[in-house]
Amino acid sequence: MRWAIHVFFLLLAAITVRAAKGTAWVTPHESYSSSVGVLGCKVNTNRIAYWPGSVDCNNLCVKLSYEGRSVKLLRIDQSEGAYDVSYDAWNYLYTGYPATQKPTTGGATAMEYEELDASSCSDLIYTKGSKLPLSASNSMNFLASCLSQDSWVGKNHILYNILDPICSWGYDETCSLDWPTANQAKCKNPLGTPTVLTSQPVYNIQYMTGNKVLASSGQVVASGGESYARYALNAGNKAFSGPLTTLALAMALSTFLSLWRI
């Protein structure tokens, strides 16, 4: 009986390890969002995973690899079934260039993923101590579920009096929560006040163009670079120009003419 139990747990561990790695058909996603209220002005919005399944209190970090390149992503939003990632991350994996420099287009691409410890994505979080920045007024259901268990988010979060994930409403101030005595945070200003916030802009990278735009309005603040397709075409044209190429073509023509005379 003891042997059977030991084998069961070994098999369970093996299944868990296999589940932490795999292949996903990854697609580009241009607009930042977070279903649990992670604030885009406090994280790297160019490194976000929008994957199927509910956002977990521990499993927030994933590494994605393709053709020798890899990126780490914060998995803080839930898609309806697609394995979406930030357009800039997808573009870099696909081409080797940021979307702002050489934007390209494409669909689902098979990429390798590996789930990492949440702390492995700490460099993608811009708060002190890399605490996960949450909306004090709109993240409480998610946070309560994390606080009710021994979780990474429960131990590593910070609340802000900002209403929306793209940081366009509220106050850029931290709040405190006396959990479990209270289930509502206390802030300097009234919680959830819909005052316009402009000091913490969130930007999206526009699909196909690589333009940097304000998430709140869509206003272009920086133009994207040369498209990857045009870049590749120009690179190909350059490869077939120059003195060495001219010499090679001349030699080939000479060889052809000599054979034709025979």
N, C-alpha and C positions, 0 to 999 in steps of 0.2 A: 504494500500500500504506500509506504513511504517512498519507494522507488518510483511508483506511478506519479505521485505528486511532484517529485523532483523533475521528472521528464515533462510534465505538464507545464511547469514554470519555465523550463528551458525553451520549450516550443513557443510559449507566450512571449518570451524575451526576443526570440528570433523573429517572430511576426512583427513585434514593435520596431525592431531595428530596420526591417525591410520597409515598414510603413514610413520611416523617417527619410527615405530616399526614393527617388523614382524619376520618371519622365513625364513632363507635362507639355501640352500644346499651348504655348504662351502667345498671347496677343497684346498689342500696345493699347494703352489707355491714357488719354491726355488730360482729363479733368480730375483734380484732387478731391477726394471725399473720404470720410471715415464714418462707418455705421455706428461706432461706439463713441464718437465725439473727440477723437484725437485731433489736436489743434495743428493745422498745417503750417502756421507761422512759427511753430516751435520744433518742427522736424524737417528732414530732407524730403520734400515732396517728389523729388525725382527718383526716389528709391522706395516705392510703395508697392505692395502686392495686394491685388483685389481678387481674392480667390474664393472658390466655393467653401461652404462651411462657416459656421459662426466663428467670430473672433474669440480666441482663447485667452485665458488669463495668464498662461505660461508660454504657449507656442506662438510667439510673435515674430520670430526671426527666421528667415529662410535664405539660403544661398542658391543662386541660379547660375548655371554654367552653360556655355555654348562655344564651341570651336576654340577652346583654350582660354576664353575670357570668362570672368565671373563677377557677380555683384551680390551684395547683401541687401535684403529688402525687409521692410517692416510690414508684416501682414496684419493690417488694422482696418480692413474693410471687407465686406462680404459681397461677392458677385452673385449673379443668378445662375452661374454654371460655368462661365468662362474663366480661364486662368489668365487674368489681365495683370499687367504690371505697368508702371509709369512709362510713358512713351520714351523718355530719355534713356531709361535703363534698357528697354527693349532694343532701341536703336543702337546703343553701345554694344550690346551682346551680338546683335545681328551684323553690324558693320565694323565695329572697332572705333567708332567716332561718336561723340555726343550728338544728340539731336539738334542742338543749337548750331553746330558746325557743319554737319553733313546729314541733314534729315533724309530719311527714306521712307518708303511705304511697304507694307506687307501684311500678311495674315498670320494665322496660327503656325508657330514654328516649334518643333520638338526640342525641348531643352531639359537638361538634367537639374533636378532640385535636391536640396538636402536641408532638413530642418536643423536649426542650430539653437543653442541656449539663448534666451532672450538678451542676455548681457552682451552677446556677440554683435548686436546691432546698436550698442550704446553710442557709437560715433554718428549715428543717424539722428540722434535726439539732442536738441540744442539747449536743454535746460541744465541747471546746476545739478551735478550728480547723475545726469542722464535719466532723470525721472520722467515717466511717460506723462505728457501734458494733456489733461482732460478738461472738458467743459464742465464747470461746476453746476451748471443748470441743466445740462442735457446728457450727462454721462453717468448719472447716479445708478441706473439699473445695472449697467455693466460693472461699475465699480463695486456695487453692493455684492454682486455675485463673486467678485474676486476677493473682497474682504472677508467673505464667509468661508474662505478656504485658505490654505497655506499656498499662496501664489506669488508669482513675480510681480504682477501688477499691484496686488495688495500691498506689497512692501516697497514698490518703486513707482509711485505716481505723485503728481502734483496737480492741484486744481486751480483753474483760472476763471475769472468772472467774464468769460468770453462765450457768446451764445452759439456760434456756428463754427464748423471745422475750417472754413476759409477766413476766419477772423475778421469779419466785416461788421460785427455788432458786439457791443459790450465794452468792458474795461480791461485793459492789460494789467491786471493785478491778481495776485495769488489769494487763495481763500483757504480757510481751515475747516476741518470736519471732525467733530467730536463723535466718532463712531465707537460703539453702536448706540450711544445715548441719543444722538441726533442723526437724521438721515438727510439733512439739508445743510449745505456749507454756509459759513459766515464769511462775508467779504467786506471790504471797506465801503464800497458803494452797494446799493440795493442789488441783490442777486437777480440776474436775468433781465436787466434794464436794456431795452433795445436802442441804445445810443450808437450812432455811427462811429465806427472805429477805423481809422485810416493809418495809424502808426505801425500796424503789423500786417502788411500786405502779403498775400499768398499769390504765387505765380504758377501758371501752367505753361507747358511747352506745347505749342499747337502742332497737331498731327500734320505731316506732309511738308509744312513750311518751316518748322523749327522756330517760329516766332515765339518770343517770350511775352505772355499776355497776363494781365491782371485777372485773377480768378473771379473777382467780384463783378467785373464789368466787361471783360473780354478785350479791353484796350491793349493794343500792341505797345510794348515799352522797349522792345529790342527786336530787330529783324533777324531771322535765321540765316544760316550760311548757304553755300552752294549745295544743291541737292546731291545726294550720294550717287545717283544715276548719272548726273551730268559730270560729277567729279570722276567717276570711273571711265566715262566716255572720253573725257579730256586726257586722263592718264593713259588710256589706250592709244589715243592719237599721238601723244608725245612719244610713246614707245615705238611708234612707226615713223618717226622723224629724226633728223639729225644726220651727221656725216657717216656714222657707222652703218645706219640703216640704208642710206643712199648707196654706200659701197657694196653692201650685201645685195641690194636689188640689182646693181650694175653687174655684179659677178653672176647672179642668177640669169640675167638676160643674156650675158655673153655665152654662158653654158648652153642655154636654149638655142641660141642662134647657131652655135657650132654643131649641135646635134641636128638641127634642121637642115644644114648644108649637107650633112652625111646622108 
